[in-house]
Amino acid sequence: MPDAISPKRIAILGSTGSVGTQALDVVREQSAHFTVELLTAGRNAELLIAQAKEFNPNAVVIGAESRYAEVRDALFPLGVKVFAGAEAIAQAVQMESIDTVLTAMMGYAGLRPTLAAIDAGKAIALANKETLVVAGELVTKRAQAKAVNIYPVDSEHSAIFQCLAGEWENPIEKIVLTASGGPFRGKSKAELALVTKAQALKHPNWDMGAKITIDSASLMNKGLEAIEAKWLFNLRPEQIDIVVHPQSIIHSLVQFRDGSMKAQLGLPDMKLPIQYALAYPQRLPNAWPRFDFTKVPAFTFEQPDREAFPNLGLALAAMERGGNAPCVLNAANEIAVELFLQERIGFLEMSELISDRLAKATFVPSPTLEDLEASDAETRRAAHEAMNSPQWRS
């Protein structure tokens, strides 16, 4: 019999979020293959404490320093090391005992910890698409320099990665990212002007966090995924197509230069791409539900409505322009979604705010990390300022 393989030691950044909690479901299912070394959370101290008590990691980090004492006192009897603050997350990912870092933190905040993990030579399971949206060139160059593999966790990028297995020497003609269309597929711009936060949070197929659910509803998520795919798979913008596939069974496709296409199919369950990224190149057996073709007798496809959903066009234009434009796009979108969730702006006003910031931001064609941090901070400040002025749409 072959020798037993030591479990892979995992750090989960954003363990209390949607992807993070599902990653821990994978660890429960595959406890012989994975152990948890590090858990981090933003403010959800209660869930972080519960997770640490169950998985007994080497360390945890709570981003909100005001919750540090609560977490420290609760975990002191277990001997779990407790740290607090954003800088502590970037330091903790470099622990020698970590093999793979799953970056599931929400938004721009995931960039610095991902770079720190790459610098430490850790394999990256990337669920934080904003890392490559904001700093794709910088991140991919650093990963190449450090010989670090980045394994995609987003279902669409995981699908492309799986389709490319055994095809590394065959050039890609194009990829096709599939979109569910979200809860508002088929609605006109006039109808979208009236949709509510509650309606936008009801995704028809996927169970996700609030921010990514709103991005899916506005189709911004698909634009961000296109930018991410550009860097993950070294593509030109014209090699990326997007189609709406409401059934969410085909997760994306690759077309090769001979015209052949390969697709990856499966139920809309994030545990599948999470497990694939963590276990690669193995496919571990599991007891999760299987797809039944008789229950979905037809797959349909349609073009996204870019007039009703302008966020998609804004994202694709930012990808074409390059430089710091995707960084500005991401920062403006994060503020727009935050304001929409606070019910301070309407659904279509998110696009207006993002467009306004893209038009007015200073363009930097070859940004450094410091340039990107400045662009991010300035865009957030200007977006908040604009919202306090009745003339912000001018």
C-alpha angles and dihedrals in degrees: 000000000000118000116268113264117233113241116261111251111231135199114199114200108198096019095167095056129087097273093038094054091047090050088057088051086058091050090051091051094044102035091145090060105038139040127184117241101166137019125186132185138176107226106329097106095161095058093040090055091049091049092049091050090053101041100029098214124192090245145357132202125205111200095207104075090201089069095050098099092049093053094041094052094046094051099037093096090056095052092236112155112238126202134169140210138040094280090055090057091054090049097044095056088065094064111132091230093066121093102173132021118209105203106205098147114131121254132329092345090079095065103081096043090049091052090047091052091049091050088054091052097248121153110246126222098193120210094145101087092180089072091069094033091058101034109009097144094045094046097046093047091050092048090052092048091051094041089237121158119224112205114195118232101182105104093236095050092042087054092053091046090052092048090053094055106121091008100083092121095048114088118236116238092192144325127229118214113202123216127194090218090236126237094312102052110147096018120131125235089255091055092046090056088068103044119120135224090250092054092047092053093058104089112189097220115010133063105217142146121280098259097050091042090057090046088053091050091052094040089237087119091064091050091051089049091053090055091047091049091052090062099035094053101026095243136159116237092249090059092065121084128179126206131175113240106176096192092063093212099114101061097190142318140228123213117201128207092263090060095254116137129205123196134187117220134190145124115295095262122133092207089076098061091037092056092044092053094047096043100037126178089021124077104213119208117245141172098236121131119281128222117258114204091202090064093055103037095172137041116203133193134193140166117266115252102242094180094058092038106040094168090080092057092046091054094047091049090051089051090052092049095046122179112089093333094101089049091054090045092052096047093047091047093050090053092044092052091046090053092046091051087051087052091237095123135028128250096261092041088069089069092046092053093047092048090049093053094046091052095049103037120104109254118230111189098196107024126191121213088264090052090051093049090050092048091049094049094044093048092051092047093047093046092054091046091049092052090057090057123075088216096059093115093055 
